[in-house]
Amino acid sequence: MILVAGPYRSGTGDDPALIAADHRTIQQACLELFQAGHLAVNGEDLALPLAELAGSRQVGDAAFDEVFHPMGRRLVARCDGVLRLPGASAGSDEMAELARARGIPVWTSTADVPPAR
């Protein structure tokens, strides 16, 4: 299981169209890994519905913050590796550092991820 971590809000000024484009990039990487035989996950697809249920009305509000990065931290604790997509992102940097601290690989390109077993 590979966590895909990349910019989501960074540099968007919280513009919904820019955030959606970042989210799509993350999802595209998940698809590429899936097609290569891996189980790819991203925190956004799991956290966003929960944040909404928790009462989030906009990116960065208290309910969003309660769920968003904690979801990534919990995922990285269970993953076999992290794909860190390019671009500035403090949250993605944190996920990569947590992975390294666990001794699991961090890749920066889908091409670098070894074939699924």
NORQUIQUI-V511730 format. One record per residue. N is the residue number from 1. RES is the residue in three letters. OMEGA is omega as a letter, one per 20 degrees, with the letter a starting at -180 (none if undefined). Layout:
# NORQUIQUI-V511730
N,RES,OMEGA + N,RES,OMEGA
This chain:
# NORQUIQUI-V511730
1,MET,a + 2,ILE,r + 3,LEU,r + 4,VAL,a + 5,ALA,r + 6,GLY,r + 7,PRO,r + 8,TYR,r + 9,ARG,a + 10,SER,r + 11,GLY,a + 12,THR,a + 13,GLY,a + 14,ASP,r + 15,ASP,a + 16,PRO,a + 17,ALA,r + 18,LEU,r + 19,ILE,r + 20,ALA,r + 21,ALA,r + 22,ASP,a + 23,HIS,r + 24,ARG,r + 25,THR,r + 26,ILE,a + 27,GLN,r + 28,GLN,r + 29,ALA,r + 30,CYS,r + 31,LEU,r + 32,GLU,r + 33,LEU,r + 34,PHE,a + 35,GLN,r + 36,ALA,r + 37,GLY,a + 38,HIS,r + 39,LEU,a + 40,ALA,r + 41,VAL,r + 42,ASN,a + 43,GLY,a + 44,GLU,a + 45,ASP,r + 46,LEU,a + 47,ALA,a + 48,LEU,r + 49,PRO,r + 50,LEU,r + 51,ALA,r + 52,GLU,r + 53,LEU,r + 54,ALA,r + 55,GLY,a + 56,SER,r + 57,ARG,r + 58,GLN,r + 59,VAL,r + 60,GLY,r + 61,ASP,a + 62,ALA,a + 63,ALA,r + 64,PHE,a + 65,ASP,r + 66,GLU,a + 67,VAL,a + 68,PHE,a + 69,HIS,r + 70,PRO,r + 71,MET,r + 72,GLY,r + 73,ARG,r + 74,ARG,r + 75,LEU,a + 76,VAL,r + 77,ALA,a + 78,ARG,a + 79,CYS,r + 80,ASP,r + 81,GLY,r + 82,VAL,r + 83,LEU,a + 84,ARG,r + 85,LEU,a + 86,PRO,r + 87,GLY,r + 88,ALA,r + 89,SER,r + 90,ALA,r + 91,GLY,r + 92,SER,r + 93,ASP,r + 94,GLU,a + 95,MET,r + 96,ALA,r + 97,GLU,r + 98,LEU,r + 99,ALA,r + 100,ARG,r + 101,ALA,r + 102,ARG,a + 103,GLY,r + 104,ILE,a + 105,PRO,r + 106,VAL,r + 107,TRP,r + 108,THR,r + 109,SER,r + 110,THR,r + 111,ALA,a + 112,ASP,a + 113,VAL,a + 114,PRO,r + 115,PRO,r + 116,ALA,r + 117,ARG,none
